[in-house]
Amino acid sequence: MAGCGAGDKANVGRGEEELGPLGEFYERAYGSFDDDQADRDMMRVEEVTAECMAEQGFEYEPVDWNSQGGVSYSDEDLDVEWGSREFAETYGYGIANDPFAELHESAPPPEQEFVDPNQKYVEAMSPAEQEAYYLALYGDQQFPEDGSEEEFEYDWKQNGCQGKAQYEVYESRMDNPEFASLEEEMNSLWERTQQDPRMTEATTAWIDCMGDAGHTGLAAVDDAQNQFSEKVNAVYEDAYPSDMGEEMTEEDFRAIDAGIQEKLAGLKEEEIATAVADFDCREEAKVDETRKKVSFELEQDFVDTHRDELEAWVEAISARNS
């Protein structure tokens, strides 16, 4: 499965970026993000789930999530540009400081409460029938144990009809065994970009700059944001009891959420200070400028060498997904 082109993966979260030479092939193959297509895909997942459940001997009415109401927001709704210095000054990385918090608070309440069309059908079952129903729907899901250092690999085959449906609608589009060798080389461009001497020099300059600003122990440009993200994740993980069961009440959940918000509030200033220093050091070290220059050069060389294969790759994917 192919990932992003080097130029595209390089600057995630730092504003809208120009497509590199290889990124143009990705866009032709998979298209740009489209809300209408996303809605159709979501509905198709439900339909495939229903077909699969029928094969297992169960009824399942597809849930039309798009009709459930609610409001969603994107970075276009913000008063500052995502990835800009002003964004960093206001929201940091947008992790503990939720850029959409005020928009959610001011949003009108949903016109109707969500009703699962399958709820009555399931409630009429015996406990044993319900267990079989959910096993067919979700599968025998396996999760890594707390504290386990083993790498967890998701297997859609272990996730019931929903896993099958999500694979068919989403993942199978990205599964191109006939182009495995080409995609492996495409994916290697990210590593090659990072290993370029010009990027090594820019990264060292960024690390020194961050050290001068009081942020030490960093080895890669994304470490500052990743470490802060891990710190916030730990707040959520520590908040919920490992033996959480059905006896948990709505009041219990509200208390947990209040505790989470209190801890996140204590991290907001730290997040903003780190993100502003990160932004300034990236600018000073010319990290993003260098990464773009290097990745575009590598992508152009790759395209010049593999143009015919890339055209065949785009044609195969477009034909399969049309």
PAZAPA-4460 file (N, C-alpha, C; in steps of 0.05 Angstrom, whole numbers, plus 32768, in hexadecimal, padded with zeros to 4 digits):
% residues 322
    n_x    n_y    n_z   ca_x   ca_y   ca_z    c_x    c_y    c_z   seq   type   mol
   8011   7FE8   8000   8000   8000   8000   8012   8019   8000     1      M     A
   800C   802B   7FEE   801D   8043   7FEC   8013   8058   7FFF     2      A     A
   8026   8067   800A   8020   807D   801C   8021   8097   800D     3      G     A
   8025   80AD   801B   8027   80C7   800E   8041   80CA   8000     4      C     A
   8042   80DD   7FED   805B   80E4   7FE0   806C   80F3   7FF4     5      G     A
   8086   80F4   7FF0   8098   8100   8003   8090   811D   8008     6      A     A
   8089   812C   7FF3   8082   8148   7FF6   8069   814C   8005     7      G     A
   8056   8139   8004   803C   813C   8011   803E   8135   802F     8      D     A
   804D   8120   8035   804F   8117   8051   8060   812A   8062     9      K     A
   8071   8139   8055   8085   8149   8063   8079   815F   8074    10      A     A
   8063   816B   806C   805A   8183   8079   803D   8181   8084    11      N     A
   8036   8169   808E   801C   8166   8098   8017   8179   80AF    12      V     A
   7FFF   8187   80AD   7FF7   8199   80C3   8005   81B4   80C1    13      G     A
   8011   81BB   80AB   801E   81D6   80A9   8013   81E5   8092    14      R     A
   7FF9   81E5   808F   7FEC   81F4   807A   7FEA   81E4   8060    15      G     A
   7FDC   81EF   804D   7FD8   81E1   8034   7FF3   81E1   8024    16      E     A
   7FFA   81CA   801A   8014   81C7   800D   8011   81C1   7FEF    17      E     A
   8024   81CA   7FE0   8025   81C5   7FC4   802B   81A7   7FBF    18      E     A
   801D   819C   7FAC   8022   8180   7FA5   803D   817D   7F97    19      L     A
   804C   8169   7F9F   8065   8163   7F91   8060   8153   7F78    20      G     A
   8075   814E   7F69   8072   813F   7F50   8065   8124   7F53    21      P     A
   806B   8116   7F69   805E   80FC   7F6E   8042   80FF   7F7A    22      L     A
   803E   8114   7F89   8024   811A   7F95   800F   811D   7F80    23      G     A
   8016   8127   7F69   8003   812B   7F53   7FF9   8110   7F49    24      E     A
   800A   80FB   7F4A   8001   80E1   7F42   7FEE   80D5   7F57    25      F     A
   7FF4   80DA   7F71   7FE2   80D1   7F86   7FC6   80DD   7F82    26      Y     A
   7FC6   80F7   7F7D   7FAC   8104   7F7A   7F9C   80FA   7F62    27      E     A
   7FAA   80F4   7F4C   7F9D   80E9   7F35   7F92   80CD   7F3B    28      R     A
   7FA1   80BE   7F4B   7F99   80A2   7F51   7F82   80A1   7F65    29      A     A
   7F84   80B0   7F7B   7F71   80AE   7F90   7F5E   80C6   7F93    30      Y     A
   7F65   80DC   7F85   7F54   80F4   7F86   7F59   8104   7F9F    31      G     A
   7F50   811C   7FA0   7F52   812D   7FB8   7F3A   8127   7FCA    32      S     A
   7F3C   8131   7FE3   7F26   812B   7FF6   7F0C   8138   7FED    33      F     A
   7EF7   8129   7FEE   7EDD   8132   7FE5   7EC8   812A   7FF9    34      D     A
   7EBA   813D   8005   7EA6   8137   8019   7E90   8124   800F    35      D     A
   7E87   8129   7FF7   7E72   8119   7FEB   7E7B   80FC   7FE8    36      D     A
   7E94   80F8   7FDF   7E9E   80DD   7FDC   7EA1   80D0   7FF7    37      Q     A
   7EAA   80DF   800B   7EAD   80D4   8026   7E92   80CB   8030    38      A     A
   7E7D   80DA   802B   7E62   80D2   8033   7E59   80B9   8025    39      D     A
   7E5F   80B7   800B   7E57   809F   7FFC   7E66   8087   8007    40      R     A
   7E80   808A   800D   7E90   8074   8017   7E85   806B   8032    41      D     A
   7E7D   807D   8043   7E73   8076   805D   7E59   8066   805B    42      M     A
   7E48   806E   8048   7E2F   805F   8043   7E35   8044   8037    43      M     A
   7E49   8042   8026   7E50   8028   801A   7E5A   8015   802F    44      R     A
   7E69   801F   8043   7E72   800E   8059   7E5B   8002   8067    45      V     A
   7E46   8012   806C   7E2E   8008   8079   7E20   7FF3   8068    46      E     A
   7E1F   7FF7   804E   7E11   7FE4   803C   7E20   7FCA   803B    47      E     A
   7E3A   7FCB   8039   7E4A   7FB2   8038   7E48   7FA3   8053    48      V     A
   7E47   7FB3   8069   7E43   7FA7   8083   7E29   7F98   8084    49      T     A
   7E13   7FA4   807A   7DF9   7F97   807A   7DF9   7F7D   8069    50      A     A
   7E06   7F7E   8052   7E08   7F66   8041   7E17   7F50   8050    51      E     A
   7E2D   7F57   805D   7E3D   7F43   806C   7E2D   7F37   8083    52      C     A
   7E1E   7F48   8092   7E0E   7F3F   80A8   7DF8   7F2C   809F    53      M     A
   7DEC   7F32   8088   7DD8   7F20   807D   7DE3   7F05   8077    54      A     A
   7DFC   7F04   806D   7E09   7EEA   8068   7E0E   7EDB   8082    55      E     A
   7E10   7EEA   8099   7E14   7EDD   80B3   7DFA   7ED6   80C0    56      Q     A
   7DE3   7EDC   80B3   7DC9   7ED6   80BE   7DBD   7EEB   80CF    57      G     A
   7DC7   7F04   80CD   7DBC   7F1A   80DE   7DB1   7F30   80CC    58      F     A
   7D9E   7F3F   80D7   7D95   7F57   80CA   7DA7   7F6E   80D3    59      E     A
   7DAC   7F81   80C1   7DBB   7F99   80C8   7DB1   7FAF   80B5    60      Y     A
   7DA6   7FC4   80C1   7D9D   7FDB   80B1   7DB4   7FEF   80AF    61      E     A
   7DBD   7FF6   8096   7DD2   8009   8094   7DCC   8024   80A2    62      P     A
   7DDF   802E   80B1   7DDB   8047   80BF   7DE4   805E   80AD    63      V     A
   7DD1   8070   80A9   7DD8   8088   8099   7DE3   809D   80AB    64      D     A
   7DFD   809C   80B0   7E0A   80AF   80C2   7E07   80CC   80B9    65      W     A
   7E05   80D0   809F   7E03   80EC   8095   7DE8   80F9   809C    66      N     A
   7DD5   80E9   80A3   7DBA   80F4   80AA   7DB7   80F9   80C8    67      S     A
   7DCC   80F3   80D7   7DCA   80F5   80F4   7DCE   8111   80FF    68      Q     A
   7DD3   8124   80ED   7DD6   8140   80F6   7DF1   8145   8102    69      G     A
   7DF4   815A   8111   7E0E   8161   811C   7E1C   8174   8109    70      G     A
   7E31   8181   8114   7E40   8194   8104   7E5D   818C   8104    71      V     A
   7E6A   818D   80EE   7E87   8188   80EC   7E95   81A1   80E3    72      S     A
   7EAF   81A3   80EA   7EBE   81BB   80E3   7ED9   81B2   80D6    73      Y     A
   7EE4   81C5   80C7   7EFF   81C0   80BB   7F10   81D8   80C1    74      S     A
   7F29   81D7   80B9   7F3B   81EE   80BF   7F32   8207   80B1    75      D     A
   7F21   8204   809C   7F17   821C   808E   7F05   822D   80A0    76      E     A
   7EFA   8220   80B5   7EE8   822F   80C7   7EF6   823E   80DD    77      D     A
   7F11   823B   80DE   7F20   8249   80F3   7F27   8265   80EB    78      L     A
   7F2D   8276   80FF   7F34   8291   80F9   7F52   8295   80F5    79      D     A
   7F61   827F   80F7   7F7E   8280   80F1   7F85   8268   80DF    80      V     A
   7F9A   826A   80D0   7FA2   8255   80BE   7FB0   823F   80CD    81      E     A
   7FA7   8226   80C9   7FB3   820F   80D6   7FD0   820D   80CC    82      W     A
   7FE3   820A   80DF   7FFF   8208   80D8   800E   8223   80D8    83      G     A
   8000   8239   80DB   800D   8253   80DC   8018   8259   80F8    84      S     A
   8028   826E   80FA   8032   8275   8115   801C   827F   8126    85      R     A
   8008   828D   811A   7FF1   8296   812A   7FE1   827F   8135    86      E     A
   7FE0   8269   8126   7FD2   8251   8130   7FE1   8247   8148    87      F     A
   7FFC   8245   8146   800C   823B   815C   8009   824D   8175    88      A     A
   8008   8267   8171   8005   8279   8187   7FEA   8276   8195    89      E     A
   7FD6   826E   8185   7FBA   826C   8190   7FB3   8250   819A    90      T     A
   7FBB   823B   818B   7FB3   8220   8191   7FCA   820C   8194    91      Y     A
   7FE2   8216   8192   7FF9   8203   8194   7FF8   81F0   817C    92      G     A
   7FF7   81D6   8181   7FF5   81C2   816C   7FD8   81BB   8166    93      Y     A
   7FC6   81C6   8177   7FA9   81BF   8174   7FA3   81A4   8181    94      G     A
   7FB2   819D   8196   7FAE   8183   81A4   7F9F   8188   81BF    95      I     A
   7FAD   8193   81D2   7FA0   819B   81EB   7F8E   81B3   81E7    96      A     A
   7F97   81C5   81D6   7F87   81DD   81CF   7F76   81D6   81B6    97      N     A
   7F5C   81D1   81BB   7F4A   81C9   81A5   7F43   81E1   8194    98      D     A
   7F4B   81E3   817B   7F44   81FA   816B   7F27   81FD   8165    99      P     A
   7F18   81E7   8168   7EFC   81E7   8161   7EE9   81E8   8179   100      F     A
   7EF5   81EC   8191   7EE5   81EB   81AA   7ECF   81FF   81AA   101      A     A
   7ED5   8218   81A3   7EC1   822D   81A3   7EAB   8228   818F   102      E     A
   7EB3   821E   8178   7EA0   8218   8163   7E8D   8202   816C   103      L     A
   7E97   81EE   8179   7E86   81D8   8183   7E73   81E3   8198   104      H     A
   7E7D   81F4   81AA   7E6C   81FE   81C0   7E55   820F   81B5   105      E     A
   7E5A   821E   819F   7E46   8230   8194   7E34   8222   817F   106      S     A
   7E3A   8209   8179   7E2B   81FB   8164   7E0E   81F5   816F   107      A     A
   7DFB   81F6   815D   7DDF   81F0   8165   7DDD   81D3   816D   108      P     A
   7DCB   81CC   817F   7DC8   81AF   8187   7DBD   81A0   816F   109      P     A
   7DC3   8186   816E   7DB8   8176   8158   7D9A   8175   8158   110      P     A
   7D8E   8175   8140   7D71   8176   813E   7D64   815D   8149   111      E     A
   7D73   8146   8148   7D68   812E   8153   7D7E   811C   815F   112      Q     A
   7D77   810D   8173   7D8A   80FB   8180   7D8F   80E3   816D   113      E     A
   7DA8   80D9   816E   7DAF   80C2   815D   7D9F   80AA   8166   114      F     A
   7D93   809C   8153   7D85   8083   8159   7D91   806D   8147   115      V     A
   7D9B   8059   8154   7DA6   8042   8145   7D8F   8032   8139   116      D     A
   7D8C   8030   811F   7D76   8021   8113   7D77   8003   811A   117      P     A
   7D8D   7FF9   8125   7D90   7FDD   812B   7D8B   7FD7   8149   118      N     A
   7D86   7FEC   8159   7D85   7FE9   8176   7D6F   7FD6   817F   119      Q     A
   7D56   7FDB   8174   7D40   7FCA   817C   7D44   7FAD   8175   120      K     A
   7D4F   7FA9   815D   7D55   7F8D   8154   7D67   7F7F   8167   121      Y     A
   7D7C   7F8D   816F   7D90   7F80   8181   7D84   7F7C   819D   122      V     A
   7D75   7F90   81A7   7D6A   7F8E   81C2   7D56   7F77   81C4   123      E     A
   7D4B   7F6E   81AE   7D37   7F58   81AF   7D45   7F3D   81B0   124      A     A
   7D60   7F3D   81AD   7D6F   7F24   81AE   7D75   7F1A   81CA   125      M     A
   7D7B   7F01   81CC   7D85   7EF6   81E6   7DA2   7EFE   81E9   126      S     A
   7DAD   7EFD   8201   7DC9   7F04   8204   7DDC   7EF5   81F2   127      P     A
   7DD6   7EDB   81EE   7DE7   7ECA   81DD   7DE5   7ED3   81C0   128      A     A
   7DCD   7EDB   81B7   7DC9   7EE4   819C   7DD7   7EFF   8198   129      E     A
   7DD6   7F10   81AC   7DE3   7F2A   81AA   7E01   7F27   81A8   130      Q     A
   7E0C   7F14   81B7   7E29   7F0E   81B6   7E31   7F05   819A   131      E     A
   7E21   7EF4   818E   7E26   7EEA   8173   7E23   7F00   815E   132      A     A
   7E10   7F12   8163   7E0B   7F28   8150   7E24   7F3B   8150   133      Y     A
   7E2D   7F42   8168   7E43   7F55   816A   7E5D   7F48   8161   134      Y     A
   7E60   7F2E   8164   7E77   7F20   815A   7E78   7F21   813B   135      L     A
   7E60   7F1D   812F   7E5F   7F1F   8112   7E64   7F3C   8108   136      A     A
   7E5A   7F4F   8117   7E5D   7F6B   810F   7E79   7F76   8113   137      L     A
   7E84   7F71   812B   7E9E   7F7D   8131   7EB6   7F69   8131   138      Y     A
   7EAF   7F4F   8131   7EC5   7F3B   8132   7ED0   7F37   814E   139      G     A
   7EE4   7F27   814F   7EF2   7F22   8169   7F0B   7F34   8169   140      D     A
   7F06   7F4D   816F   7F1B   7F61   816D   7F31   7F5C   8182   141      Q     A
   7F49   7F5F   8178   7F61   7F5B   818A   7F6F   7F76   818D   142      Q     A
   7F75   7F7D   81A5   7F83   7F96   81AB   7F9C   7F90   81BB   143      F     A
   7FB1   7FA0   81B8   7FCA   7F9C   81C8   7FC4   7FA0   81E5   144      P     A
   7FD1   7F91   81F7   7FCD   7F94   8213   7FDB   7FAE   821C   145      E     A
   7FD1   7FBA   8232   7FDD   7FD3   823C   7FFA   7FCE   8243   146      D     A
   800B   7FE0   823A   8028   7FDE   823F   8036   7FCC   822C   147      G     A
   8028   7FBF   821A   8035   7FAD   8206   8045   7FBD   81F2   148      S     A
   805D   7FB3   81ED   806E   7FC1   81DA   806D   7FB4   81BE   149      E     A
   805D   7F9F   81BC   805A   7F91   81A2   804C   7FA3   818F   150      E     A
   8055   7FA3   8176   8048   7FB4   8161   802D   7FA7   815A   151      E     A
   8018   7FB8   815C   7FFD   7FAE   8156   7FF7   7FB1   8138   152      F     A
   7FEE   7F9B   812C   7FE6   7F9C   8110   7FC9   7F97   810D   153      E     A
   7FBB   7FAA   8102   7F9E   7FA7   80FE   7F99   7F93   80E8   154      Y     A
   7F85   7F81   80EC   7F7E   7F6D   80D9   7F60   7F6E   80D4   155      D     A
   7F58   7F79   80BD   7F3B   7F7D   80B8   7F2B   7F62   80BA   156      W     A
   7F39   7F4C   80B5   7F2B   7F32   80B5   7F22   7F2A   80D2   157      K     A
   7F2E   7F37   80E6   7F26   7F31   8102   7F11   7F45   810C   158      Q     A
   7F07   7F56   80FB   7EF5   7F6B   8104   7ED9   7F69   80F8   159      N     A
   7ED0   7F51   80F3   7EB5   7F4C   80EB   7EAC   7F5A   80D1   160      G     A
   7E92   7F5E   80CF   7E87   7F69   80B7   7E8F   7F87   80B3   161      C     A
   7E93   7F95   80C9   7E9C   7FB1   80C7   7EB8   7FB2   80BC   162      Q     A
   7EC9   7FA0   80C6   7EE5   7F9F   80BB   7EE5   7F98   809E   163      G     A
   7ED4   7F85   8095   7ED3   7F7D   8079   7EC9   7F95   8068   164      K     A
   7EB5   7FA3   8072   7EAA   7FB9   8063   7EBE   7FD0   8060   165      A     A
   7ECC   7FD6   8076   7EE0   7FEC   8075   7EF7   7FE5   8063   166      Q     A
   7EFF   7FCB   8063   7F14   7FC3   8051   7F0B   7FC5   8034   167      Y     A
   7EF3   7FBC   802E   7EE9   7FBD   8012   7EE7   7FD9   8008   168      E     A
   7EDD   7FEB   8019   7ED8   8007   8010   7EF1   8018   8010   169      V     A
   7F02   8014   8024   7F19   8026   8027   7F34   8019   8020   170      Y     A
   7F3A   8004   8030   7F56   7FF9   802E   7F5B   7FEB   8013   171      E     A
   7F47   7FDE   8008   7F4D   7FCF   7FEF   7F55   7FE1   7FD8   172      S     A
   7F4C   7FFB   7FDA   7F54   800E   7FC6   7F72   8013   7FC5   173      R     A
   7F7E   800F   7FDD   7F9A   8015   7FE0   7FAC   7FFC   7FDD   174      M     A
   7F9F   7FE6   7FD8   7FAD   7FCC   7FD6   7FB3   7FC6   7FB9   175      D     A
   7FCD   7FCA   7FB1   7FD5   7FC7   7F95   7FEC   7FB4   7F93   176      N     A
   7FE8   7F9A   7F96   7FFE   7F87   7F96   800E   7F87   7F7C   177      P     A
   8001   7F8D   7F66   8010   7F8D   7F4C   8024   7FA4   7F4A   178      E     A
   8021   7FB7   7F5C   8034   7FCE   7F5C   8043   7FD0   7F76   179      F     A
   8046   7FB9   7F84   8052   7FB9   7F9E   806F   7FC4   7F9E   180      A     A
   807E   7FBC   7F8A   809A   7FC6   7F88   809B   7FE4   7F83   181      S     A
   808A   7FEE   7F71   8089   800A   7F6C   8081   801A   7F85   182      L     A
   806D   8010   7F93   8063   801F   7FAB   8078   801E   7FC1   183      E     A
   8087   8009   7FC3   809C   8007   7FD7   80B1   801D   7FD2   184      E     A
   80B8   8021   7FB9   80CB   8036   7FB2   80BF   8052   7FB7   185      E     A
   80A5   8055   7FB1   8097   806E   7FB6   8098   8075   7FD4   186      M     A
   8092   8061   7FE4   8092   8066   8001   80AD   806C   800D   187      N     A
   80C2   8061   7FFF   80DD   8066   8009   80E7   8082   8006   188      S     A
   80D8   8092   7FF6   80E1   80AD   7FF0   80E0   80BE   800A   189      L     A
   80CE   80B8   801C   80CC   80C7   8035   80E6   80C4   8045   190      W     A
   80EF   80AA   8048   8108   80A5   8056   811F   80B2   8048   191      E     A
   8120   80B0   802E   8136   80BC   801F   8137   80DA   8023   192      R     A
   8120   80E6   8025   811F   8103   802A   812B   8109   8045   193      T     A
   8123   80FA   8059   812D   80FF   8074   814B   80FA   8077   194      Q     A
   8156   80E8   8067   8172   80E1   8068   8184   80F2   8057   195      Q     A
   8178   8104   8048   8188   8116   8037   8199   8128   8049   196      D     A
   81B2   812D   8043   81C4   813E   8053   81B8   815A   8058   197      P     A
   81A9   8164   8045   819E   817F   8049   8188   817E   805F   198      R     A
   8179   8168   8060   8165   8166   8076   8172   8161   8091   199      M     A
   8188   8151   8091   8197   814D   80A9   81A1   8167   80B5   200      T     A
   81AB   8178   80A4   81B5   8192   80AD   819F   81A3   80B8   201      E     A
   8188   81A3   80AA   8171   81B4   80B3   8166   81A9   80CD   202      A     A
   8165   818F   80D0   815B   8183   80E9   816D   8189   8100   203      T     A
   8187   8188   80FC   819A   818F   8111   8197   81AC   811A   204      T     A
   8193   81BE   8106   818F   81DA   810C   8175   81DE   811C   205      A     A
   8160   81CF   8115   8147   81D0   8124   814A   81C6   8141   206      W     A
   8158   81B0   8144   815D   81A5   815F   816C   81B9   8170   207      I     A
   8181   81C6   8165   8190   81DA   8174   817F   81F1   817C   208      D     A
   816F   81FA   8169   815D   8211   816E   8149   820A   8184   209      C     A
   813D   81F3   8183   812A   81EB   8198   8137   81E8   81B3   210      M     A
   8150   81DE   81B3   815F   81DD   81CC   8164   81F8   81D8   211      G     A
   816A   820C   81C7   816E   8227   81D1   8154   8232   81DD   212      D     A
   813D   8228   81D3   8123   8232   81DD   811A   8222   81F5   213      A     A
   812B   820F   81FE   8124   8200   8216   8117   81E5   8212   214      G     A
   8116   81DC   81F8   8109   81C2   81F2   811F   81AF   81E9   215      H     A
   8127   819E   81FB   813E   818D   81F6   8135   8170   81F3   216      T     A
   8148   815F   81EC   8142   8142   81E9   8134   813B   81CF   217      G     A
   8136   814C   81BB   8128   8147   81A2   813C   813C   818D   218      L     A
   8133   8129   817D   8145   811D   8169   813B   8121   814C   219      A     A
   8121   8126   8149   8115   812A   812F   8102   8141   812F   220      A     A
   80FD   814D   8118   80EC   8166   8117   80D0   8162   8123   221      V     A
   80C5   814A   811F   80A9   8146   8129   80A8   813E   8146   222      D     A
   80BF   813B   8153   80C0   8131   816F   80B0   8143   8182   223      D     A
   80B3   815D   817F   80A6   8170   8192   8088   816B   8192   224      A     A
   807C   816A   817A   805F   8166   8178   8057   814A   8181   225      Q     A
   8066   8136   8179   805F   811B   8180   8061   8116   819E   226      N     A
   8075   8121   81AB   8078   811E   81C8   8061   812B   81D7   227      Q     A
   8058   8142   81CD   8042   8150   81DA   8028   8140   81D5   228      F     A
   8025   8135   81BE   800D   8124   81B8   800D   810C   81CA   229      S     A
   8024   8100   81CF   8025   80E9   81E2   801D   80F1   81FE   230      E     A
   8026   8109   8206   801F   8113   8220   8001   8117   8224   231      K     A
   7FF4   8121   820F   7FD7   8125   8210   7FC9   8109   820F   232      V     A
   7FD3   80F7   81FF   7FC7   80DC   81FE   7FC8   80CF   8219   233      N     A
   7FDE   80D3   8228   7FE1   80C7   8242   7FCB   80D2   8256   234      A     A
   7FC3   80EB   8252   7FAF   80F6   8263   7F95   80E7   8260   235      V     A
   7F8E   80E1   8247   7F75   80D2   8242   7F77   80B5   824C   236      Y     A
   7F8E   80A9   8246   7F92   808D   824E   7F91   8089   826C   237      E     A
   7F9C   809C   827B   7F9D   809A   8298   7F82   80A1   82A5   238      D     A
   7F71   80AF   8296   7F57   80B8   82A1   7F43   80A1   82A3   239      A     A
   7F44   808E   8291   7F30   8079   8291   7F39   8060   829F   240      Y     A
   7F29   8055   82B1   7F31   803C   82C0   7F33   8025   82AD   241      P     A
   7F47   8013   82B2   7F4B   7FFC   82A0   7F34   7FE8   82A2   242      S     A
   7F25   7FE9   82B9   7F0F   7FD6   82BD   7EF4   7FE3   82B9   243      D     A
   7EF3   7FF7   82A8   7EDA   8006   82A3   7EC5   7FF3   8299   244      M     A
   7EAE   7FF3   82A6   7E99   7FE0   829F   7E7E   7FEE   829C   245      G     A
   7E69   7FDE   829A   7E4E   7FE9   8295   7E44   7FF9   82AD   246      E     A
   7E50   7FF6   82C4   7E46   8005   82DC   7E4E   8022   82DB   247      E     A
   7E5F   802A   82C8   7E67   8046   82C5   7E4E   8057   82BD   248      M     A
   7E49   806C   82CC   7E32   807D   82C6   7E3A   8095   82B6   249      T     A
   7E26   80A4   82AC   7E2B   80BC   829D   7E3A   80D0   82AF   250      E     A
   7E33   80D1   82C8   7E40   80E3   82DB   7E5E   80DB   82DE   251      E     A
   7E64   80C2   82DD   7E80   80B9   82DF   7E90   80C3   82C6   252      D     A
   7E83   80C0   82AF   7E91   80C9   8297   7E95   80E8   8297   253      F     A
   7E81   80F6   82A1   7E84   8113   82A3   7E9B   811B   82B5   254      R     A
   7E9E   810C   82CB   7EB4   8111   82DE   7ECF   810B   82D2   255      A     A
   7ED0   80F6   82C2   7EE9   80EF   82B5   7EF0   8104   82A1   256      I     A
   7EDC   810D   8291   7EE2   8122   827D   7EEB   813C   828B   257      D     A
   7EDF   8143   82A1   7EE6   815C   82B0   7F04   815A   82B9   258      A     A
   7F0C   8142   82C2   7F27   813E   82CA   7F3B   8140   82B3   259      G     A
   7F32   8136   829C   7F43   8138   8283   7F46   8155   827B   260      I     A
   7F30   8164   827B   7F31   8180   8273   7F43   8190   8286   261      Q     A
   7F42   8189   829F   7F53   8198   82B3   7F70   8193   82AD   262      E     A
   7F77   817A   82A7   7F93   8174   82A1   7F9C   8180   8287   263      K     A
   7F8A   8180   8273   7F91   818C   8259   7F95   81AA   825C   264      L     A
   7F86   81B6   826D   7F89   81D3   8271   7FA5   81DA   827B   265      A     A
   7FB0   81C8   828B   7FCB   81CC   8295   7FE1   81C9   8280   266      G     A
   7FD9   81BD   8269   7FED   81B9   8254   7FEB   81CD   823D   267      L     A
   7FD7   81DE   823E   7FD2   81F0   8227   7FE8   8204   8222   268      K     A
   7FF1   8211   8238   8007   8224   8235   8020   8217   822B   269      E     A
   8026   8200   8236   803E   81F1   822D   803C   81EA   820F   270      E     A
   8024   81E2   8207   8021   81DB   81EA   8026   81F3   81D8   271      E     A
   801B   820A   81E0   801E   8222   81CF   803C   822A   81CE   272      I     A
   8049   822A   81E6   8066   8232   81E7   8076   821F   81D5   273      A     A
   8071   8205   81D7   8080   81F1   81C7   807B   81F5   81A9   274      T     A
   8061   81F9   81A2   805A   81FB   8185   8066   8215   8179   275      A     A
   8065   822B   8188   8071   8244   817E   808F   8241   8179   276      V     A
   809D   8235   818D   80B9   8230   818A   80BF   821E   8172   277      A     A
   80AF   8209   816F   80B1   81F6   8159   80AE   8205   813F   278      D     A
   8099   8215   813C   8095   8224   8124   80AD   8236   811D   279      F     A
   80B5   8246   8131   80CB   8258   812C   80E5   824A   8125   280      D     A
   80EA   8233   8132   8103   8224   812C   8102   8217   8110   281      C     A
   80EA   820E   8108   80E7   8204   80ED   80ED   8219   80D9   282      R     A
   80E3   8231   80DE   80E9   8248   80CC   8106   824E   80CB   283      E     A
   8112   8251   80E3   812F   8258   80E5   8140   8243   80D8   284      E     A
   813A   822A   80DB   814A   8214   80D0   8143   820D   80B3   285      A     A
   812D   821A   80AA   8123   8215   808E   811C   81F8   808A   286      K     A
   8110   81EC   809E   810A   81CF   809D   80F6   81C9   8087   287      V     A
   80E0   81D7   8086   80CB   81D0   8072   80D4   81D8   8056   288      D     A
   80E2   81EE   8054   80ED   81F6   803A   8100   81E1   802F   289      E     A
   8112   81D8   8040   8126   81C4   8038   8118   81A9   8031   290      T     A
   8105   81A1   8042   80F7   8188   803D   80E9   8188   8023   291      R     A
   80DC   819E   801D   80CD   81A0   8003   80E0   819F   7FEC   292      K     A
   80F7   81AD   7FEE   810A   81AD   7FD8   8115   8191   7FD3   293      K     A
   811D   8184   7FE8   8129   8169   7FE6   8114   8155   7FDC   294      V     A
   80FC   8155   7FE7   80E8   8141   7FE0   80DF   8145   7FC3   295      S     A
   80DD   815E   7FBA   80D4   8163   7F9F   80EA   815A   7F8B   296      F     A
   8103   815E   7F92   8119   8154   7F81   8118   8136   7F7E   297      E     A
   8115   8128   7F95   8114   810B   7F95   80FB   8101   7F86   298      L     A
   80E5   810E   7F8A   80CC   8106   7F7C   80CF   8109   7F5E   299      E     A
   80DB   8120   7F56   80DD   8125   7F39   80EF   8110   7F2C   300      Q     A
   8105   8109   7F3A   8117   80F4   7F2F   8108   80D9   7F2D   301      D     A
   80F8   80D4   7F41   80E9   80BA   7F41   80D4   80BA   7F2B   302      F     A
   80C6   80D0   7F27   80B2   80D2   7F12   80BF   80D0   7EF6   303      V     A
   80D6   80DD   7EF3   80E4   80DB   7ED9   80EC   80BE   7ED3   304      D     A
   80F3   80AF   7EE7   80FD   8094   7EE3   80E6   8080   7EE0   305      T     A
   80CF   8085   7EEE   80BA   8071   7EEF   809F   807C   7EE3   306      H     A
   80A0   808F   7ED1   8088   809C   7EC8   8074   8087   7EBC   307      R     A
   807E   8075   7EAB   806C   8062   7E9E   805E   8050   7EB3   308      D     A
   806E   8047   7EC7   8062   8036   7EDC   804E   8046   7EED   309      E     A
   8054   805F   7EF2   8041   8070   7F02   8027   8074   7EF2   310      L     A
   8029   8078   7ED8   8011   807C   7EC8   8000   8062   7EC9   311      E     A
   800D   804B   7EC8   7FFE   8032   7EC9   7FF2   802E   7EE5   312      A     A
   8000   8037   7EFA   7FF7   8035   7F15   7FDD   8046   7F19   313      W     A
   7FDE   805F   7F0F   7FC7   8071   7F10   7FAF   8065   7F01   314      V     A
   7FB4   805B   7EE9   7F9F   8050   7ED9   7F92   8038   7EE6   315      E     A
   7FA2   8027   7EF2   7F97   800F   7F00   7F86   8016   7F17   316      A     A
   7F8F   8029   7F28   7F80   8031   7F40   7F67   8040   7F38   317      I     A
   7F69   8052   7F24   7F51   8061   7F1C   7F3C   804F   7F10   318      S     A
   7F44   803B   7F01   7F31   8028   7EF5   7F23   8018   7F0A   319      A     A
   7F32   800F   7F1F   7F27   7FFF   7F34   7F13   800F   7F46   320      R     A
   7F19   8028   7F49   7F09   8038   7F5C   7EF3   8048   7F4E   321      N     A
   7EF1   8046   7F33   7EDD   8055   7F25   7EC1   8049   7F29   322      S     A
***
